Each structure stands twice: as structure tokens, then as C-alpha cells.
Amino acid sequence: MVEIDADPVIDPIVHRVRAFNRDFSQLMGLLEPRYMGSNLSVVEARVLYEIVQREPALARDIAAALRLDPGYLSRLIARLLRRGFVERGRGTDARERPLSLTAVGRAAYAELDRTTAAQTVRMIAPLGEDGARRLGTLLSEAGALLFGTARGEWSLRTFRTGDMGLITARQSTLYHEAYGWGRGMEALIGEITASFLREFKPQREQCWIAEREGRMLGSVFLVEDDTETARLRLLYVEPEARGMGVGQALVKQCTAFAREAGYRRIVLWTHAVLESARRIYSAEGYRIVDTHTHNDFGKPELSESWLLEL
């Protein structure tokens, strides 16, 4: 038996992951000999899924993707062939004949897919809309952390109820972790977001959220400074989304909105240490018009005022 040193941080997480695996396996019927009431095991159903996604599929690719022993997979495929679910095509190599579903297999897969989707809907329905959205966000985040991939395209939307609290919390955490800006920055962000909600001018101001599968990837605000001047505020992008063009898209959205609203210029306040944001501003055509040092966040920081003439 392999002995693992106790870790007070990791051990509770390991316990929660294992407990979730047990509960979810039981919830979805993964311990049953047949998956979702079909005549297929869980592994056989997954092999059918892989064939559908890759069709025509090679057994070696399925074995590699699912980390299955080739001999074990060969026996699974033989059973699917005997049931008439799968057929082999002609390949350049007799040992690598591509697999595809027969009409019988396609009908069986479609029925299994409908049953699985219906069971998932029944599982999620009691959570309500907010709970379902939160579950989707958490699952996307878990997938990104565990598998190193984030599925789906990101998009921009305008703000909705609850976003201001999320933005305040997330930006405060990121700035504290990266630069040591603590309560001073958190208080400032909270004041800005609260003021935005209280004094929101629909045709003159807006907040945009970048998100993917319900998970916030970044945000930005454009608010009225005076009748001819808009102010860009609180641009941020999550670390996982950097390099994807999210920041550029958010800033360009501000520019387009400001022009349509009739503003003549946009101003913003930032800090010299925020190099990524400064590159985005510069590329959009902003220029520095003033600098000064302050100690509002607990240590001296060089701040900058930028201007974009529209």
C-alpha cells in the first residue's frame, strides 16, 4: 500500500471529491449493470458515444481517448457487433477497419441520448433557474481546473442582478493577490458598483460582462462623467481568459457605445503596474494625459489618467 503524507489543506478536498464521486455515481445510476435502463453497460454506452463523435472511428483512437486496454475494448466492440449496433467499414489496413453505427445502433443511441437528457433535466429542475445557472458555472470551472480545457465560446452581455457583488468580490481578490491592494481597493470598487446601480442612466451608461457557459470571464463599465465625457471603469479579465481577446472586446464595446450615445471623449484612471490593460488602452487609441502617485491602497502607486478623443 502506498503511504501518502497527511496534508491539512489537501486532505479535506480529497475527501469532498471522493464523496462527490460516490454520490454522483449513485444519482446517475452509474453503479447499475445497465446504463439508464438500456441493455448497455456504462462503458459500452461511452464507446457508442465515441463512435458517433468520431464516425467513422478507429478502435485505437477510442482506446487512447478513454484509456482503455485495447484487448478489453476489442471485446466490447465484438459484443456491439454481435448485437448489430456497430459495423466495420473498409480501411487501408485490415487491422484498422473504421467503425460506424448501423441503423439499429443509431436508433438505440438516439433513445439512450434522450433518456440521459431527460434524467439530467429531472435532476436539475428542482434547483430553479438561478441554481441551474450556478451549477453550470461551477461545472465549467471544475472542468477547466481538472482537465485544462474550457469548453464553449465566450460572449458579451449586459449586467443583471447579482453581477455587481460578483465583480466587487472577484476584482478585490485578484488585486489583493497580485499587488497587495486590500481594503482600500475593495472599498473603492464597492463604491463604484453601488453608485452605478443607484444612478444608472440606461441610454448613457452600461456594464458588460464577458462570460463562457455562465462563468464570468471579465467586465467593464462605461459611465457618464459629463454631457460630453464618458468614463471607462473597472476593466478586468480573469487569468484563465487572458490572451483570448476578452479585454480588447470589452474596451471596444465601450468605444462603440460612447460614440452611439453622443459622447465626444472617454477618460479612464489606471495604474502603471497594470501593464496588460495599458497595452489594450494604447491599442485602442488612448493617450496618457496625467500621472501622480498616491497611497490609497496601502503603498505608493503610480496612477495615470488616459484620454480617447472620439
C-alpha positions as CSV (number, residue, x, y, z in Angstrom):
1,M,0.0,0.0,0.0
2,V,1.3,3.4,-0.9
3,E,1.6,5.8,2.0
4,I,0.8,9.4,1.5
5,D,1.8,12.1,4.0
6,A,-1.2,13.9,5.6
7,D,-1.8,17.4,4.3
8,P,-4.2,19.6,6.3
9,V,-5.1,21.6,3.1
10,I,-5.4,18.8,0.5
11,D,-6.9,16.0,2.7
12,P,-10.3,17.7,3.2
13,I,-10.5,18.4,-0.6
14,V,-9.7,14.8,-1.4
15,H,-12.5,13.7,1.0
16,R,-15.0,16.1,-0.7
17,V,-14.0,14.9,-4.3
18,R,-14.4,11.3,-3.3
19,A,-17.7,11.9,-1.6
20,F,-19.0,13.7,-4.7
21,N,-17.9,10.9,-6.9
22,R,-19.8,8.4,-4.8
23,D,-23.0,10.5,-4.6
24,F,-23.0,11.4,-8.3
25,S,-22.4,7.8,-9.4
26,Q,-25.4,6.7,-7.4
27,L,-27.5,9.7,-8.6
28,M,-26.9,9.0,-12.2
29,G,-27.2,5.2,-11.9
30,L,-23.6,4.5,-12.9
31,L,-23.5,1.6,-10.5
32,E,-26.3,-0.2,-12.2
33,P,-25.3,-3.1,-14.5
34,R,-27.2,-1.4,-17.4
35,Y,-26.9,2.3,-18.1
36,M,-30.2,4.3,-18.0
37,G,-32.3,1.2,-18.3
38,S,-30.8,0.2,-21.6
39,N,-29.1,-3.1,-22.5
40,L,-25.7,-1.4,-22.5
41,S,-23.2,-1.1,-19.7
42,V,-21.8,2.4,-18.9
43,V,-18.6,1.6,-20.8
44,E,-20.4,0.3,-23.9
45,A,-22.6,3.4,-23.9
46,R,-19.5,5.6,-23.8
47,V,-17.9,3.6,-26.7
48,L,-21.1,4.2,-28.8
49,Y,-20.8,7.9,-27.9
50,E,-17.1,8.0,-29.1
51,I,-18.0,6.2,-32.4
52,V,-20.8,8.8,-33.0
53,Q,-18.4,11.7,-32.3
54,R,-15.6,10.3,-34.5
55,E,-17.6,8.4,-37.1
56,P,-16.0,6.6,-38.9
57,A,-13.9,5.8,-35.8
58,L,-10.8,3.7,-35.3
59,A,-10.6,1.5,-32.2
60,R,-7.1,2.6,-31.4
61,D,-8.3,6.2,-31.2
62,I,-11.1,5.3,-28.8
63,A,-8.8,3.2,-26.7
64,A,-6.4,6.2,-26.4
65,A,-9.2,8.7,-25.6
66,L,-10.8,6.5,-23.0
67,R,-7.6,5.0,-21.7
68,L,-8.9,1.5,-22.2
69,D,-6.9,-1.6,-22.6
70,P,-7.0,-2.5,-26.4
71,G,-7.9,-6.1,-25.6
72,Y,-10.8,-5.1,-23.4
73,L,-12.0,-2.6,-26.0
74,S,-11.8,-5.2,-28.7
75,R,-14.2,-7.5,-26.6
76,L,-16.6,-4.6,-26.1
77,I,-16.7,-3.8,-29.8
78,A,-17.2,-7.5,-30.6
79,R,-20.3,-7.5,-28.4
80,L,-21.6,-4.4,-30.1
81,L,-21.0,-6.0,-33.5
82,R,-22.9,-9.1,-32.5
83,R,-25.9,-7.0,-31.3
84,G,-26.0,-5.3,-34.7
85,F,-25.2,-1.9,-33.2
86,V,-21.9,-1.4,-35.0
87,E,-20.4,-2.3,-38.3
88,R,-16.9,-2.2,-39.7
89,G,-16.0,-0.4,-42.9
90,R,-13.1,-0.8,-45.3
91,G,-9.8,0.6,-44.3
92,T,-6.4,0.9,-45.8
93,D,-5.2,-1.6,-43.1
94,A,-7.2,-4.7,-42.4
95,R,-6.3,-4.3,-38.7
96,E,-7.7,-0.8,-38.6
97,R,-11.2,-1.0,-40.2
98,P,-13.2,2.0,-39.2
99,L,-16.3,1.7,-37.0
100,S,-19.7,3.2,-37.6
101,L,-23.2,2.7,-36.2
102,T,-25.8,0.7,-38.0
103,A,-29.4,1.9,-38.3
104,V,-30.2,-0.3,-35.3
105,G,-27.3,1.2,-33.3
106,R,-28.2,4.7,-34.3
107,A,-31.8,4.3,-33.1
108,A,-30.5,2.7,-29.8
109,Y,-28.1,5.6,-29.3
110,A,-30.7,8.2,-30.0
111,E,-33.1,6.7,-27.4
112,L,-30.3,6.5,-24.9
113,D,-29.4,10.1,-25.5
114,R,-33.0,11.2,-25.0
115,T,-33.2,9.2,-21.8
116,T,-30.0,10.6,-20.4
117,A,-31.0,14.2,-21.2
118,A,-34.4,13.7,-19.6
119,Q,-32.8,12.3,-16.5
120,T,-30.4,15.2,-16.3
121,V,-33.3,17.7,-16.7
122,R,-35.2,16.0,-13.8
123,M,-32.0,16.2,-11.7
124,I,-31.5,20.0,-12.4
125,A,-35.2,21.1,-12.4
126,P,-35.5,21.4,-8.6
127,L,-32.6,23.8,-8.5
128,G,-34.5,26.5,-10.3
129,E,-33.1,28.9,-12.9
130,D,-30.5,30.5,-10.6
131,G,-29.4,27.2,-9.1
132,A,-29.1,25.6,-12.6
133,R,-27.0,28.6,-13.8
134,R,-24.8,28.3,-10.7
135,L,-24.3,24.6,-11.2
136,G,-23.4,25.2,-14.9
137,T,-20.8,27.8,-13.9
138,L,-19.3,25.6,-11.2
139,L,-19.1,22.6,-13.5
140,S,-17.4,24.7,-16.2
141,E,-14.9,25.9,-13.6
142,A,-14.2,22.4,-12.3
143,G,-13.7,21.1,-15.9
144,A,-11.2,23.9,-16.6
145,L,-9.3,23.1,-13.4
146,L,-9.3,19.3,-13.7
147,F,-9.0,18.9,-17.5
148,G,-7.2,22.0,-18.5
149,T,-9.8,22.8,-21.1
150,A,-12.7,25.3,-21.1
151,R,-15.4,24.3,-23.5
152,G,-17.6,26.7,-25.4
153,E,-17.2,30.2,-26.9
154,W,-17.3,33.3,-24.7
155,S,-19.7,36.1,-25.4
156,L,-20.6,39.6,-24.1
157,R,-23.8,40.5,-22.3
158,T,-25.1,43.5,-20.3
159,F,-25.2,43.3,-16.5
160,R,-28.0,41.7,-14.5
161,T,-29.0,41.3,-10.8
162,G,-26.1,39.9,-8.7
163,D,-23.3,40.9,-11.1
164,M,-22.1,43.9,-9.0
165,G,-21.4,41.8,-6.0
166,L,-19.5,39.2,-8.1
167,I,-17.5,41.9,-9.8
168,T,-16.6,43.6,-6.5
169,A,-15.6,40.4,-4.8
170,R,-13.6,39.0,-7.8
171,Q,-11.7,42.2,-8.6
172,S,-10.9,42.8,-4.9
173,T,-9.4,39.3,-4.6
174,L,-7.4,39.5,-7.8
175,Y,-5.9,42.9,-7.0
176,H,-5.1,41.8,-3.4
177,E,-3.4,38.6,-4.6
178,A,-1.4,40.3,-7.4
179,Y,-0.5,43.7,-5.8
180,G,-1.4,43.6,-2.1
181,W,-4.2,46.1,-2.6
182,G,-6.5,45.3,0.3
183,R,-9.5,47.0,1.9
184,G,-8.8,50.4,0.2
185,M,-9.3,48.9,-3.3
186,E,-12.2,46.8,-2.2
187,A,-13.9,49.8,-0.7
188,L,-13.3,51.8,-3.9
189,I,-14.7,49.0,-6.1
190,G,-17.7,48.6,-3.9
191,E,-18.5,52.3,-4.0
192,I,-18.2,52.4,-7.8
193,T,-20.5,49.4,-8.3
194,A,-23.1,50.6,-5.8
195,S,-23.1,54.1,-7.3
196,F,-23.6,52.6,-10.8
197,L,-26.7,50.7,-9.6
198,R,-28.2,53.7,-7.8
199,E,-27.6,56.3,-10.5
200,F,-27.7,54.1,-13.6
201,K,-28.6,56.0,-16.8
202,P,-29.8,53.4,-19.4
203,Q,-29.1,55.3,-22.5
204,R,-25.8,56.8,-21.3
205,E,-24.2,54.1,-19.2
206,Q,-23.6,50.4,-19.3
207,C,-21.7,47.5,-17.8
208,W,-20.7,44.5,-20.0
209,I,-19.9,41.0,-18.8
210,A,-17.8,38.5,-20.7
211,E,-18.8,35.0,-19.9
212,R,-18.5,31.4,-21.1
213,E,-21.1,28.8,-20.1
214,G,-22.3,31.0,-17.2
215,R,-18.8,31.8,-15.8
216,M,-17.8,35.4,-15.7
217,L,-14.5,36.0,-17.6
218,G,-14.3,39.8,-17.3
219,S,-16.2,43.0,-17.2
220,V,-16.1,46.7,-17.8
221,F,-18.2,49.8,-17.1
222,L,-18.8,53.0,-19.1
223,V,-20.4,55.8,-17.1
224,E,-21.2,59.4,-17.6
225,D,-18.6,62.0,-16.4
226,D,-20.4,65.0,-18.0
227,T,-22.6,65.6,-21.1
228,E,-19.6,65.2,-23.5
229,T,-17.3,62.8,-21.5
230,A,-17.7,59.2,-20.6
231,R,-15.5,57.3,-18.1
232,L,-14.3,53.7,-18.6
233,R,-14.1,52.0,-15.2
234,L,-13.1,48.6,-13.6
235,L,-11.9,46.7,-16.7
236,Y,-10.7,43.3,-15.6
237,V,-10.2,39.9,-17.2
238,E,-9.9,36.5,-15.4
239,P,-6.4,34.9,-15.6
240,E,-7.9,31.9,-17.4
241,A,-9.3,34.2,-20.2
242,R,-6.2,36.3,-20.8
243,G,-4.9,36.1,-24.3
244,M,-8.4,35.4,-25.7
245,G,-9.2,39.0,-26.8
246,V,-11.7,39.5,-23.9
247,G,-10.1,42.7,-22.7
248,Q,-9.9,44.2,-26.2
249,A,-13.5,43.3,-26.9
250,L,-14.7,44.9,-23.7
251,V,-12.8,48.2,-24.4
252,K,-14.1,48.3,-28.0
253,Q,-17.6,47.8,-26.7
254,C,-17.2,50.9,-24.6
255,T,-15.9,52.9,-27.6
256,A,-18.8,51.9,-29.8
257,F,-21.4,52.6,-27.1
258,A,-19.9,56.0,-26.3
259,R,-20.0,57.1,-30.0
260,E,-23.6,56.0,-30.3
261,A,-24.5,57.8,-27.0
262,G,-23.0,61.0,-28.4
263,Y,-20.0,61.4,-26.2
264,R,-17.0,63.3,-27.6
265,R,-14.4,61.6,-25.4
266,I,-13.7,58.8,-23.0
267,V,-11.4,59.1,-19.9
268,L,-10.1,56.5,-17.5
269,W,-7.9,56.1,-14.5
270,T,-5.5,53.2,-14.1
271,H,-2.1,52.3,-12.6
272,A,1.3,51.9,-14.2
273,V,1.6,48.3,-12.8
274,L,-1.4,47.2,-14.9
275,E,0.6,46.6,-18.0
276,S,-1.9,44.4,-19.9
277,A,-4.7,46.9,-19.5
278,R,-2.4,49.7,-20.5
279,R,-1.5,47.9,-23.8
280,I,-5.2,47.5,-24.6
281,Y,-5.9,51.2,-23.9
282,S,-2.9,52.2,-26.1
283,A,-4.0,50.0,-29.0
284,E,-7.5,51.5,-28.8
285,G,-6.0,55.0,-29.2
286,Y,-6.0,56.3,-25.7
287,R,-3.1,58.5,-24.5
288,I,-1.8,59.4,-21.1
289,V,-2.6,63.0,-20.0
290,D,-1.6,63.0,-16.4
291,T,0.2,60.9,-13.8
292,H,0.5,61.1,-10.0
293,T,1.5,58.9,-7.0
294,H,-1.0,58.0,-4.3
295,N,-1.0,55.8,-1.2
296,D,-4.8,54.9,-1.1
297,F,-4.1,51.2,-1.3
298,G,-1.6,50.9,1.5
299,K,1.6,51.6,-0.5
300,P,2.8,54.2,-3.1
301,E,1.3,53.5,-6.6
302,L,1.9,55.5,-9.8
303,S,-1.6,56.2,-11.3
304,E,-2.3,57.5,-14.8
305,S,-5.2,59.4,-16.4
306,W,-5.9,58.4,-20.1
307,L,-7.9,60.1,-22.8
308,L,-9.5,58.9,-26.0
309,E,-10.9,61.6,-28.3
310,L,-13.9,60.3,-30.3
